[in-house]
């Protein structure tokens, strides 16, 4: 139990314990966001910013889950609605845009809300069950404190197109 | 460019530009089958530089080859081209062209980080053999050696004479002893008018009787421009004080590169005359004496180096910043906070700012503009090589090679031009001269490569006077390759379009140059990549013309903002013919439920932007909105939109690369731009929009 706690410790406990531990834990920061009741995590290093006041300009002739583009300080960033991408009904009001930088490609994802930042040890992320036909998810991980399960967003799939 | 490899970059850049120069000289010289003394010196210098820099970079094989060629030209330089027997001249030219190719190939390998070719023995042997022949020839000529020895001294002897005449022009006037010799910036143009402006400026404070100028007819005779370039513009004054007064106005005049004051001193011409005969009697001593004189003369044309090379990415950055400034400027001046206020001095300053930003934009754009001549000159070589290989005779005529276009465009037209010219040489120009004579044409074929600038786009035409396109053969081939259907009747225009489809080649045999079946569709792709169009026209028996239309620059343009529902679109002003407010009665329906509009005795199809883009909102009744008559190249139609918002200068931004996966460019969505209030407008491509509407 003690070890378990350590793995999911908040930042300050972790730094303290990392000094004691012989080899530092292989952890990564994740930003947890909510979409249609699901908790999903995205690698915090890829997050550029979280934005809630951008005006999305609709672009015609695109798949329905691409809501359009926004002007991010002069750069044009396409916006994907995660709900629509996962085949769920979109939520019209109250949304947030998380702008991601995926290997130089800037892309924004539309989510319901942002939860928190968490350190997740790499080895606690489990692969998806082989036959689970999940989209956009590369792995999952259960959170001991809150008890929930976080799905890790598969960014490569986000960029791929049909 | 890797910043860690600046020296290598510089080496590659320098060597490539040297090779380009060298090729131009060779092509020029080959026409006359002779080298001028100047060209020999130039080749010698070029090889010397390549040798030196290659050795420094430790590319030993390159240095060795350059060294041998330098040796060869040392012999030629010392003994004039006569040492090369007429029979060996073509070998010499071929060898030099080969060596250029060799250097180019190796430089490319260096760039790609590949190992260099170690085996240069056979190549060196060729050079050595030629050197041997030259030397052999030279020995036969030993009896005439003294004469040959005298000849190198001759050119310098002429130099002081020319110098003396230039100087005497500046000195020999007793009435106006104090003169001022003005030189203008190289290539600034209109030197005669610039000179006249100086005269006009001096008249302000100096009566006409007190000064004179040479050439005297600068105002009326445009040919004096050349004389001014060569000898400078000479202003002569009666008193030194007047001259001193004139100096500030000369110095502040535009494009003046340098000026020199000369005082008339009577004994001076005598010494000049004395020097004249001296070289004839005593050539040896005159040569060193001529040297300083020449270098002093050179001082009047101070180093040409008014050019710097700049990394293209810096220019891109500049263009981007300028684009942002243009947007910000309109954001400030059109700020909603200012609405309803009466701000006279603000409006005045804003107008001034607008003027300056326009100027800034022009300047930053002009920095990226380069003449197409470099790309055009390369084609000379292609024509030459193909003439030799195919045993045809053809010449290349270049027109408008000084036309300037954006650097990225120059880079992207090189390959297309090469393909088109190869095609013209291979398929266009008749197989034999007899066939040309039989058709009543000049036995020597002609390919005309021309460029002109229409203000918004550059038009490049490649025209040959060959046999033209054989429509039947093309159609047969298209059917065989499965591009065309045998049951359909095609117009000549459609048949020409088959030429640009992937996997098409009219030649039954694959030749070394063209006919691999990738030619014209690669051309089309490259040109479309920079936003241009390709069209082919042909007259059987008289040749064919390929026309490339390319936008001058792609970053800033004038656009008309229109609204459809909640979306705002930008239509390039160049494509807009007219706009109409019409009622739905004047719309004509055709059999396939399409709509047409009649204007100026022509019917034009109507495309509804709302339907095309499946927008949720927007007017459906023609009477509510506006019809825009748009035209681009071949297609002409009316676009139905809700309302016109206004004209605006916009900065074109590419759409995010991610969206290119969805081919929205094919639906006429070309890019986007930011409006003054920070919102995004979608830039439409008039031609693609038409294609999309009629493909669906």
Interface residues (C-beta under 8 A of the other chain):
Chain A: X55 X57 X58 X59 X60 X61 X62 X63 X66 X69 X70 X71 X74 X76 X77 X78 X105 X106 X107 X159 X161
Chain B: X324 X566 X567 X612 X613 X614 X615 X653 X654 X655 X656 X657 X658 X659 X661 X662 X664 X667 X669 X672 X674 X678 X679 X680 X682
